Amino acid sequence: MNNTITLNSRPVGKPQLSDFKFVEEEMPLLKDGEILLKTKFVSVDPYLRGRMSDAKSYVPPFELQKAMNSGVVAEVVESQNDQYKVGDFVTGSLDWKEFQTSSGKNLLKVDNSAAPLSNYLGVLGMTGLTAYFGLTEIGKPQKGETIVVSGAAGAVGSVVGQIAKIFGCRVVGIAGSKEKVEMLKTKFGFDAAINYNTTENMTKAISEACPDGVDIYFDNVGGTISDSVHANINRLGRIVVCGAISAYNDTSIPQGPRVEHFLIRKSALMQGFIVGNYAEQFPDGMKQLSQWLSEGKLISTETIVEGFKNIPQAFLDLFEGKNKGKMIVKI
Amino acid sequence: MNNTITLNSRPVGKPQLSDFKFVEEEMPLLKDGEILLKTKFVSVDPYLRGRMSDAKSYVPPFELQKAMNSGVVAEVVESQNDQYKVGDFVTGSLDWKEFQTSSGKNLLKVDNSAAPLSNYLGVLGMTGLTAYFGLTEIGKPQKGETIVVSGAAGAVGSVVGQIAKIFGCRVVGIAGSKEKVEMLKTKFGFDAAINYNTTENMTKAISEACPDGVDIYFDNVGGTISDSVHANINRLGRIVVCGAISAYNDTSIPQGPRVEHFLIRKSALMQGFIVGNYAEQFPDGMKQLSQWLSEGKLISTETIVEGFKNIPQAFLDLFEGKNKGKMIVKI
């Protein structure tokens, strides 16, 4: 039998383990032209929370009682498709199933000798590309500028900070524990880092960590942390709106200070994006990220949880900030 | 004696007549290289409210007990400067005084045979340039797109709508009276207009007026009107944040729905600006606006109040929406 995980109920507010259901199904049978895939690594990401609701968004919602899906690295274990041979590794958006068949379309072959397989869900996958395109296309970092990154110890944030260092920026991270703050400074080379859980006056702390103000804010969290960064934004500042994890479990639109006033006063920009906007440039992005990784300019950090049955808990742990870097489940 | 108007006190909330003071002073004496100017037209603008407070902004605050200043058209009545002769007309940022001297620096000579003098404070002045650069540089209108303009019957809004029509957009205006709504449709060629004072459900009204959604929102007002437009913004939409008159008299930062979520969902952009950012391109902008004006593609609308003593009241009337188009005081 084949183990799968389905969406059992649409969460209201914070998702629960009971919103997921473990379902056994028959092992899938290969049709002509298909491949049989064995799941090796599963990516869990904050944006999946949005797809568990049925609100309109940039990707359609998950269907109830159907398998969840996300970024997966899998091994080809049977093949009736000339493009793939047994032993190949692929990545793509796949179901939360131990085994599944695929036509092979929309999958990308990955090379396990060039980088650890899990990297293709992290620094060389959507995570790395999100960091790269959000920062370069919207943030447009210039040497000597100051960037603040929220969710800095998370999957995207830790890559953003490192790329900004490569561009010659002063990089200040915001994270939620002493351990993460230390990691940002010692492991990822951030110039400064602030623990929002122990800092009383965030606006002042950011101002002190950014003596020349904030030119770029790469925002993964939203909420009051962002308010404190906005208060320090420079003239012609750019706010890259990548995520708002602080509000993903809210049941109504969160309220906060209106932004129009400071946007005018500072001639500043706020721009939202999803990585898919840059799909045509993915090969260029992957090439650049691979090069930095091989040169040691970019370090991949992953929190790896083991076991298919732990996928839902790993996902829930994202909202408690339990991950450092990319959260991945190894099967 | 010379009549002047000074800032008497910094308003808290809504400005009052008592925040201004009429002061008589000696007639200024010309020094070598200077010109004596007689004020002909004075521009009153919502942004002046910001300068009456002492908060940091993109322009320094007015000083207490010193003359107010704004855009002015004046006549040269005496000259000890080779660049100017008696009878020349000039425009620039000048004091609220019936007469004043100037070195002539930072003034622009204007041609009263090419357009009525008041136009140089409106459609051919900062107002027109604000509309032109905000729309073209941030809004980037494409033929067939839909634009919503708030404060549409105001100085900037009425010009934005007309320029967007020239670009081939569907133009929907938001204004505060039946009369203004009619004017937008009949005089300025807007495709639709909504009276926010009599419309219960603005989000629905905008959705109905914009069957293909909103590609560009040119925002002069902020507040709940903007919330309704944001709810209708299209993927890759652009929000030009030009003004927030709804909040200029607020004593604390107004609260509202946080924007991060819809910015991400729609890959949308919000950008604030001040017209000064485009100073190097002013000659190009003026040339284009003059051409449209002479071709009859652009209509100038002004509310002209007469009398030096009425400048403060004309300014206060802006916040009651009493102007149609540009509010100007004729001396």
Interface residues (C-beta under 8 A of the other chain):
Chain A: S57 Y58 D219 G222 G223 S226 R235 L236 V241 C242 G243 A244 A247 I253 P254 Q255 G256 P257 R258 V259 E260 H261 F262 L263 I264 R265 K266 S267 A268 L269 M270 Q271 G272 F273 I274 N277
Chain B: S57 Y58 D219 G222 G223 S226 R235 L236 V241 C242 G243 A244 A247 I253 P254 Q255 G256 P257 R258 V259 E260 H261 F262 L263 I264 R265 K266 S267 A268 L269 M270 Q271 G272 F273 I274 N277
